[in-house]
Amino acid sequence: MTRIKDPIKVYDARWEVSEFNDQEVERLFEATLGYARIIGSDTIVLTRDARLGCARVMEIGMKVIVEAGFRLFVCFDPISTPLGYFATMQTIVNFPGTMGLTVTASHNPRQYVGIKYTVPTVEAIGYDCGPLGGLKKVKELYHSADFILQKESGGSLAILQNPVDEYIKYTFQLTGIESGDLKGLTVILDTFNGSAGPELFRALKAAGVNVIPNRLTPNGEFPTGSPNPTSQNKMNTAIALAVMHNADLIIGIDGDGDRIVFGDQSGVFSAGFVMIPILRSILSESGNEQRQKVLYDPKVNPLALLKWAELNAEPVLFRNGHSQIKSFMKQSGSIAGAEESGHFYHRLPYRDLVISGENSLYTILLLLKSVHKNKSVIKDIRKLEDQIFTSGEFNFEFSDDSIRDTAMNAVIEIFSTDKALLRTHSENGDDLEGTVVYKGISFESGKIILQDDWYAAYVRTATNEKGVVRSYISSCNNLVGEKLQKKIVSLLTDQFNGKEIE
């Protein structure tokens, strides 16, 4: 059977519900289990979020997994991806060959669905990332006419109880927080009708926070649009609520709960700036006086990196990508990481395990603990935020990938003409999956030097959506940044007939 369509993407498997039929989804699970057998996995933890397409995918997966002779633990409750990781952590203690599969399409619009993967020991994999190339091997099996998944006896199904209580208890212990410790803080929690709402609401209330929720009910229809708090203007309602209730912070969470946006009554914060108090806590508690590596993606602004370095952190540039950045964290011994898309990564101990991954509740509690200790932390972040311009990611869709590529090259030419430094690979030689732009910025002997007219940018094609160019700008001030963004938007609209999308 010839398969032209391909569900495997860079970070996970993802597709539009109408794009693949049940037989093709079944084939994806067969390829996944073929890969599991090759790497020695015998146990699967299967979880899902609230997305409408998840139920059917989970139903197909359960049948294939049990018939193939695997031990299956399944949680039917819509839960966040970090909580799914925690369920896998719990399971792998007793079953070392555990692979975790989370049915989700993250922040994508409601018509999408997909699967995120972990292999022992709770290591996220992506394309060309993980044992035997990770999803590259899954893709090979998916398309191979010679591969047939052999059915075996001995398969079993056990229903997992939602582990939210243990997750909250574990994360409280990790942060040194007890019930009621954060009393006096008021937070707007906007969870975009995603799966993380109930678990985060419960945890923050238990910590003593006055929580004012918005879009709290999990709803796979996503009635207000794609559940992505990092898209422009998506947090406006939360900001208005913060003003109304005189809240200390706003928190926005994406559809599967692993992408976080923070802000105050004046607007949202850059992830790089939020990372400053979080890093201060992590580094002070590590007890290690040596410089600790902290990963950042190409969109983290240079002023934030300068502040990280002042905390005795060593900022290390790495490509966009959740699976890849977590893998590189483990490989490089990095203590933490941040992507401007709202992903925060930590070294997470659990019994005898130490994994590199996301725990959104941990990230939130670390920041709230810092703010509770000294509310001037928020003012400090706002002061930094107001010094610079950040565009947020602005995305343009084109009629086909050929026009998309031509349009992207035209954007890069704008920077090249301005004699900016263009980078497509990190210092380690890793492909940055796009073009990183620096003007008026230098990195010398662990120090970051910014000229008065600096700007930085990142331009790439979307990995999970067709015909889309993604751009991001940070700069020394609004004048420089807005002028540059306007020039790019005009080019993409007028010359290439691009349509701006979320």
Protein Blocks (a to p, Z undefined) as FASTA:
>chain_A
ZZfbdcbdfklccddfklpcfklmmmmmmmmmmmmmmnopabdcddddfbfklmmmmmmm
mmmmmmnopacdddfbdcdfklmmmmmmmmmmmmmmbccddddehjacfkbccdddddde
hiacdehiaeehijmmmmmmmmpmkbccdddehiacdddddfklmmmmmmmmmnopaehk
lgoiacdddehhpaklmmmmmmmmmnopacddehkbgcfklmnopadfkbghklmmmmmm
mmmnopabdcdddfkopaccdddfkbccdfklmmmmmmmmmmmmnopabdcdddddfklc
fklmmmmmmnopacddddedfklmmmmmmmnopabdcdfkopacddddehjbccddddfk
lmmmmmmmmmmmomklmmmmmmmmmmpccebjaddddfbfklmmmmmmmmmmmmmmnopa
cdfbdfkopaehiacddehiaceehiacddfkbccddddddfkbghiacdddddfblklm
mmmmmmmmmmmmmmnopacdZZ
